[in-house]
Amino acid sequence: MPLPTLPPDLIPLAALNRHAGDGQASDGQAHVLNYHHFSVVMNRQRRLAFFTAVNIDGATSLRIRRDPDRWIFDPRLPDSQQTGEEVYRDNPLDRGHLVRRLDPAWGDSPAMAKPGNDDTFHFTNCTPQHKDFNQNRTTWAGLEDYILDNADTRDLKATVFTGPVLAADDDPYRGVQLPRQYWKVVAMTKRNGELSATGYLLSQDHLINGLEAAAEFSYGAYKTYQVPIQRIEDLTRLSFDTLIDADPLARIEAAAGMAREITHLRQLTL
C-alpha cells in the first residue's frame, strides 16, 4: 500500500534521514525511515511519529521469543528529534510500541523474522503511554490478529498504519507532549480482489464526542472505536488517498462522522 501523505505545511516538520544520500531513503523521500517490514515518518518537533506503516504476512509470521527490552536511538536522526529514555525514567510512563513487536516478525526462517522483531525497539517506534493506558487496551491490541484470522483476506496479508493524534493541547512533560489518542488503519485485499480498509481510534468518551477536555485527563478510561477513515484524516491531516473509498463505513450513510465503540472484536465491520 502507498504510505499516507503529509499536507505541504507539515512536511517541514518531518525529520530527515541524514543518511538519505547513501540511498537509504524510500522512493527518494528523505523523511521515510525504513526498517525490516515497516516504515516510520517522524515529527521532529514533537519527537514522535507522524505514523508507522507495517506489512504483515500472517502465513509466515513467527513467534520470536522476547529478549529483555533494549530500546535504542535511530542513528539516522539526531537524538534530539527522538523521545529517549530520559522521558520514561522514574515515572508511570510505559514505552508503547506503535508497530507491535511481532507484526514485522515474519519470513521463511527465524533468522529472517528476527530483524523485524528487533527493529521495533527503536525509539522512533515508541510513544510515552501512561501505564494505565498501555495495560488497558486488550481490544485495541488484538485488532490485527483478529482481522488476519477472521477476515477473508488474500494470503493472510495486511498493511497496518498506526500513530498518535498529535494535538496542540496535549499535556507537556519533560520536553515532549503526551498524546491522548491513538489511531490505526488496517488495509487488506479480500480473496475476491476487493480492497478493504478500516479505521480505529483509542480514545476517551469526551474526546470522541468532541467535548472540551476534562480538567484532569484520565489515562485509564480508554475505549476502542471503529471510525470512518475520514475521521482519522480530519484528526491527523494525513491523506490516505484511495483507502477512503475502500472503507465499509464510508458506504453506510449513517456512519458519516460516527464512532462505534468496540467491546468485542466480533463487532468489527470489515
C-alpha positions, 0 to 999 in steps of 0.5 A: 500500500502507498504510505499516507501523505503529509499536507505541504505545511507539515512536511517541514516538520518531518525529520530527515534521514541524514543518511538519505544520500547513501540511498537509504531513503524510500522512493527518494523521500528523505523523511521515510525511515525504513526498517525490516517490514515497516516504515516510520515518518517522524515529527521532529518537533514533537519527537514522535511519529507522524505514523508507522506503516507495517506489512504483515504476512500472517502465513509466515509470521513467527513467534520470536521469543522476547529478549529483555527490552533494549530500546535504542536511538535511530542513528539516522536522526539526531537524538534530539528529534527522538523521545529517549529514555530520559522521558520514561525514567522514574515515572508511570510512563510505559514505552508503547510500541506503535508497530507491535513487536511481532507484526514485522516478525515474519519470513521463511526462517527465524533468522529472517523474522528476527530483524523485524522483531528487533527493529521495533525497539527503536525509539522512533517506534515508541510513544510515552503511554501512561501505564494505565493506558498501555495495560488497558487496551486488550481490544485495541491490541488484538485488532490485527490478529483478529482481522488476519484470522477472521477476515477473508483476506488474500494470503493472510496479508495486511498493511497496518498504519498506526500513530498518535493524534498529535494535538496542540493541547496535549499535556507537556512533560519533560520536553515532549507532549503526551498524546491522548489518542491513538489511531490505526488503519488496517488495509487488506485485499479480500480473496475476491480482489476487493480492497478493504480498509478500516479505521480505529481510534483509542480514545476517551468518551469526551474526546470522541464526542468532541467535548472540551477536555476534562480538567484532569485527563484520565489515562485509564478510561480508554475505549476502542472505536471503529471510525470512518477513515475520514475521521482519522484524516480530519484528526491527523491531516494525513491523506490516505488517498484511495483507502477512503473509498475502500472503507465499509463505513464510508458506504453506510450513510449513517456512519458519516462522522460516527464512532462505534465503540468496540467491546468485542472484536466480533463487532468489527465491520470489515 
